[in-house]
């Protein structure tokens, strides 16, 4: 599965663009089907680096890499997938804390 399509690249704001927004929009969601990790992309540098909400051991904002997502495997060896049915939404909808 291609994690980042050309269309999604066009929709993602560049890094730093949403810094002053109180409730920025999450554009796409990536997840490991065989564990509990989820990455919600808000911004992208156009090359490899995303900024967004990461839900793993804890839920926090930070940067993550497309290259790492493409090579990452869960405990059963399954690759990271993009949620094909995800609809863009404000980050407050997914933020637990």
Residue frames relative to the residue before (quaternion, step in Angstrom):
aa qw qx qy qz dx dy dz
X 1.0000 0.0000 0.0000 0.0000 0.00 0.00 0.00
X 0.3778 -0.6923 0.5658 0.2406 3.55 -0.97 0.87
X 0.3646 -0.7709 0.4822 0.2004 3.57 -0.57 1.15
X 0.8138 0.1450 -0.0563 0.5599 3.59 0.94 -0.81
X 0.2091 -0.7983 0.5576 0.0902 3.55 -0.42 1.25
X 0.6658 -0.4797 0.3866 0.4209 3.56 -1.30 0.25
X 0.6435 0.5323 -0.3204 0.4471 3.58 0.98 -0.81
X 0.6616 0.4880 -0.3053 0.4806 3.60 0.96 -0.83
X 0.5975 0.5611 -0.3573 0.4478 3.60 1.02 -0.74
X 0.6718 0.4995 -0.2899 0.4638 3.58 0.98 -0.85
X 0.6836 0.5024 -0.2811 0.4487 3.59 1.08 -0.70
X 0.6507 0.5374 -0.3188 0.4314 3.59 1.10 -0.64
X 0.4005 -0.7035 0.5293 0.2540 3.60 -0.79 0.97
X 0.5599 -0.5948 0.4482 0.3630 3.58 -1.18 0.48
X 0.6809 -0.5065 0.3421 0.4035 3.55 -1.23 0.54
X 0.8013 0.2842 -0.2358 0.4707 3.55 -0.96 0.93
X 0.5154 0.6864 -0.3974 0.3244 3.58 1.22 -0.37
X 0.7713 0.3546 -0.1852 0.4950 3.59 0.96 -0.82
X 0.3112 0.8098 -0.4626 0.1826 3.60 1.28 0.11
X 0.7534 0.3772 -0.2158 0.4935 3.61 1.00 -0.71
X 0.5142 0.6306 -0.4288 0.3926 3.58 1.23 0.15
X 0.4607 -0.6980 0.4792 0.2665 3.58 -0.88 0.93
X 0.8085 0.0744 0.0012 0.5838 3.58 1.03 -0.77
X 0.0843 -0.8449 0.5267 0.0405 3.61 0.42 1.21
X 0.5234 -0.6515 0.4686 0.2865 3.53 -1.28 0.45
X 0.3198 -0.6954 0.6113 0.2010 3.53 -1.05 0.86
X 0.2920 -0.7954 0.5144 0.1318 3.56 -0.72 1.10
X 0.8142 -0.0503 0.0554 0.5758 3.59 0.93 -0.83
X 0.2908 -0.7558 0.5743 0.1197 3.51 -1.30 0.56
X 0.0979 -0.7605 0.6409 0.0372 3.55 -1.05 0.93
X 0.0125 0.8177 -0.5742 0.0386 3.59 -1.03 0.68
X 0.3860 -0.6570 0.5825 0.2828 3.52 -1.32 0.33
X 0.3763 -0.7676 0.4706 0.2185 3.61 -0.55 1.10
X 0.7480 0.3684 -0.2143 0.5088 3.58 1.21 -0.37
X 0.7339 0.2434 -0.2489 0.5832 3.58 1.17 0.62
X 0.6242 -0.5995 0.3783 0.3284 3.58 -1.25 -0.07
X 0.4670 0.6941 -0.4434 0.3217 3.63 1.19 0.23
X 0.0188 0.7776 -0.6271 0.0431 3.54 -1.05 0.91
X 0.1417 -0.7702 0.6193 0.0557 3.57 -1.07 0.87
X 0.1300 -0.7854 0.6040 0.0380 3.57 -0.77 1.11
X 0.2311 -0.8179 0.5163 0.1050 3.60 -0.41 1.21
X 0.1604 -0.7808 0.6016 0.0524 3.54 -0.89 1.08
X 0.8001 0.0594 0.0145 0.5968 3.60 0.98 -0.92
X 0.1051 -0.7774 0.6175 0.0578 3.56 -1.29 0.39
X 0.4329 -0.7218 0.4805 0.2465 3.58 -1.00 0.81
X 0.5729 -0.6105 0.3698 0.4029 3.58 1.27 0.02
X 0.7420 0.3636 -0.2033 0.5253 3.56 1.27 -0.24
X 0.8269 -0.1759 0.1713 0.5059 3.59 0.39 -1.22
X 0.7474 0.4454 -0.2211 0.4407 3.60 1.04 -0.63
X 0.1816 -0.7570 0.6230 0.0766 3.51 -0.94 1.06
X 0.1458 -0.7003 0.6765 0.1754 3.51 -1.38 0.22
X 0.3131 0.7564 -0.5344 0.2102 3.54 -0.93 0.86
X 0.6484 -0.4776 0.4190 0.4195 3.50 -1.34 -0.39
X 0.1189 -0.7825 0.6100 0.0385 3.56 -0.82 1.06
X 0.0960 -0.7868 0.6095 0.0154 3.54 -0.79 1.08
X 0.1958 0.7710 -0.5687 0.2092 3.54 -0.23 1.36
X 0.8039 0.0102 0.0451 0.5930 3.56 -0.44 -1.20
X 0.7518 0.0478 -0.0169 0.6575 3.52 1.22 -0.72
X 0.4190 -0.6587 0.5438 0.3080 3.54 -1.27 0.13
X 0.1967 0.7842 -0.5607 0.1789 3.56 -0.66 1.12
X 0.4705 -0.6359 0.5296 0.3063 3.53 -1.31 0.41
X 0.2777 0.7619 -0.5550 0.1854 3.55 -1.05 0.72
X 0.5855 -0.5641 0.4555 0.3625 3.50 -1.37 -0.10
X 0.0209 0.7689 -0.6390 -0.0055 3.54 -1.22 0.57
X 0.4520 -0.7346 0.4719 0.1827 3.50 -1.19 0.72
X 0.4982 -0.6388 0.5040 0.2995 3.57 -1.02 0.86
X 0.6432 0.5309 -0.3244 0.4463 3.59 0.93 -0.87
X 0.6577 0.4945 -0.3113 0.4754 3.59 0.99 -0.78
X 0.6391 0.5194 -0.3327 0.4595 3.59 0.95 -0.81
X 0.6666 0.5231 -0.2957 0.4411 3.57 1.00 -0.82
X 0.7438 0.3841 -0.2200 0.5008 3.61 1.12 -0.58
X 0.5317 0.6590 -0.3901 0.3617 3.59 1.22 -0.40
X 0.0718 -0.7687 0.6349 0.0282 3.54 -1.12 0.80
X 0.4431 -0.6842 0.5162 0.2629 3.54 -1.06 0.77
X 0.7647 -0.4025 0.2505 0.4365 3.59 -1.30 0.03
X 0.7166 0.3957 -0.2508 0.5167 3.61 1.15 -0.48
X 0.6047 -0.6034 0.3304 0.4014 3.57 1.32 0.23
X 0.4830 0.6728 -0.4357 0.3525 3.59 1.25 0.14
X 0.4396 -0.7070 0.4872 0.2637 3.61 -0.97 0.81
X 0.6210 -0.5011 0.4472 0.4040 3.53 -1.35 0.26
X 0.1529 -0.7830 0.5987 0.0718 3.56 -1.07 0.80
X 0.3847 -0.6541 0.5853 0.2858 3.53 -1.31 0.31
X 0.4372 -0.6755 0.5249 0.2774 3.56 -0.96 0.86
X 0.3061 -0.8008 0.4938 0.1458 3.56 -0.30 1.29
X 0.7233 0.4282 -0.2336 0.4888 3.59 1.20 -0.47
X 0.4159 0.7244 -0.4557 0.3077 3.58 1.31 0.09
X 0.1706 -0.7580 0.6238 0.0852 3.56 -1.04 0.89
X 0.5544 -0.6132 0.4461 0.3430 3.59 -0.91 0.90
X 0.0965 0.7862 -0.5990 0.1170 3.52 -1.02 0.90
X 0.6160 -0.5424 0.4060 0.4020 3.60 -1.19 0.41
X 0.5987 -0.5998 0.4035 0.3449 3.55 -1.09 0.76
X 0.5862 0.5959 -0.3782 0.3978 3.63 1.06 -0.59
X 0.5856 0.5815 -0.3697 0.4268 3.59 1.15 -0.43
X 0.7669 0.3564 -0.1728 0.5050 3.61 1.15 -0.60
X 0.5837 0.5959 -0.3648 0.4137 3.56 1.23 -0.30
X 0.2906 -0.7842 0.5304 0.1385 3.54 -0.61 1.18
X 0.7765 0.3174 -0.1625 0.5196 3.57 0.89 -0.92
